[in-house]
Amino acid sequence: MSILLLFILFLFGCLSNSKQTNLSTQDVGYDYFIPPVVELVNIDHVEPELMDTLCTYLSSSFAFCSTTESKPYPMGRKHKDLHVDTVLAYLQNIKSPHATFVIGITTRKIYSTENGKRKKKQLLGHARLGGKVSVVSTYDISRKNPLAFNYKNRVIKIMVHELGHNLGLEHCISIDQCIMHEQAGSAQQLDRIEMIFCESCRRRLFTESRFALFY
């Protein structure tokens, strides 16, 4: 009888804590137990197989993922490269109401500017800290490597890195292998980085963004 009573008290306490959690996360951050919805958008001629691979990884790791039909970014013939600010604005405009985040995938080179001048720094992806959209470019990732998995693995790392910025994470300088490391700027550096968030980044996600990684 006493065991049954303890079980009832435990169950009541869990329900009470659950209600309090729902109230506290209703307007701030994300619910610990409800993964965000990520929409992947093919904005030019990305291989359908790669799009499926990216979405499958997200779905199996920490997010609900969906892909939309190809939505080519409107641009003139003279402009082959994509300015990240204009691409992010485009993605924001086509973002579905149900999506928490939108990630545009492109085969074109992307670049940023400073004081009106184009930066020479290589860009593999870009996202605004705490924003809802990001862009990933496969342009500077070698496709000539016979190990197809290596190519896909690199693109996945860029995607997760940019999604980390959307979730509020800045560059990590403590653990070299962390997916959020600030040196994740080239294909070779990506190979040295692991598909993990270090303990510090995980803690920030959990305490500041109210988001938990379940992998």
C-alpha positions, 0 to 999 in steps of 0.5 A: 500500500505504501509503495502505491502511495509513493508511486501516486505522489511521484506521478503527481509531482512529474505532472506538476513539473511538466505543467510548470515547464510548459508555462515557462517555455511557452514564450521564451526559447524552445521546449526541451522535448519538442525538436525544432522543425527545419525546412531544407530548400534547394535554391539551385541545382543541388543533387536530390540525393544530397538533400535527402541525406541532409534531411535524414541526418537531421531527422535521426539526430535532433530535429524534424526535417522536411524538404521543399521543391526546388526554389531557385534563387532569382538572379541575373546571368551576370551574378554567378556568386551569391551575396549571403545577405540577399540570400538570407533575405530571400529565405526569410521571405519564402519560410513556411509558417510551420518551420522553425528554421530554414536552411538554403542549400546551394551549389554556388559560391557565397560571399559577404561584404564589409564596407561595400567591399567583397571579403576574400575569406572563403565561406562554406555557410552563413547564418545570423546568430539567433536568426531563423535562416541560414545558407550552406554552399557546396561550391568549395567542398571537393566532389572529386574525392572518391569517398562520396561519404566524405563529401556528404559528411562535410556538407552535414557538418556545415549545415549543423554548424550554421544551425548551431548559430541559429540556435544561439551558439557562437564559435567555440574556442575551447574544444578543437573537435567541436562542430561549432569550432571557429576554424570550420572554414575549409574542407580540410579543417572540416575533416578534423572536426567531429560531429559533436557539440562539446559539453560547453556548447550543449550546456549553453543550448540547454540553459540559454536556448532551452533546447536539448540534443538527444544524441 
